[in-house]
Amino acid sequence: MAQNSQSWRDGMSSDNIKGLVLALSSSFFIGSSFIVKKKGLKKAGASGIRAGVGGYSYLYEPLWWVGMITMIVGEIANFAAYAFAPAILVTPLGALSIIISAVLAHIILNEKLHIFGILGCALCVVGSITIVLHAPQEREIESVIEVWNLATEPAFLFYAALVITAVFILMFQFIPDYGQTHIMVYIGICSLVGSLSVMSVKAIGIALKLTLSGMNQLIYPQTWAFTLIVIICVLTQMNYLNKALDTFNTAVVSPIYYVMFTSLTILASVIMFKDWDRQNPTQIVTEMCGFVTILSGTFLLHKTKDMGDGSSMSMSMRMAKHGDDDGLESEGIPLRRQESLRLP
């Protein structure tokens, strides 16, 4: 810990600065892509079948593709950032995409975010940063074969099996009944699949880095196996993220997706790379506190969504009750008569 503090006091290296700039750019592109894609989904849904009910008319909407390209640019920038800076610097900056998305949704989409929603976003960001800042340094990997051996150990195979089982249960048991009303169904699929895709992306990144340094990893079938896994996972994430964005408030989708995706990715990394074996109990407890903070933020975000509808309904009920107490039928009394009755 003291060594890390000393490195910050000595200043950032040129590589770290490059990674920081790439990570900030990634957050901006990804955060804004949510808004552009949602605009495209709305435009496509107005003239075709909405993505939330199984339609794919958005594939013919140029605005959606602009958002998709923006997201891809952001993901590429994020991937490149890890080549220059450590994960402990890059990963927390992903939380900035939540703020950018929420602000742009408020300005462009007129999606209001309650004050408790803002607090929920803050708690999610703080919790995620707490987890990442106390995460251990990545282990040195010298071959894609080594990553494959880690991925095929019993512990991670068990985790992968649980993830795949949970995804299929959500797809075939929960989506038909709860997909349009419970945001965690779509986001759960994206996050679970995402945790597997990141492990494969990391393997591909290691393979490309080693290849560029002179040790060709493209000759190994494991590299292409990881590539196939990434393609399948990314296509699945894209499909269900579109459904979530088309069905629910962007300001709620973005932070919940970030929180669940980050948490499950860290869990997958702990299992696959055995990160906690190199940590003391204090660091592990701090990470668990970060998880509790994230759960608190997620709860507030859910309550914010309910508050928007609940407050309107309760206001309507109070107005109706007030009208009944006064003996007025609001729909049966002409406007002029209602105004005269309100006068002293």
Disulfide bonds with the S-S distance in Angstrom:
none
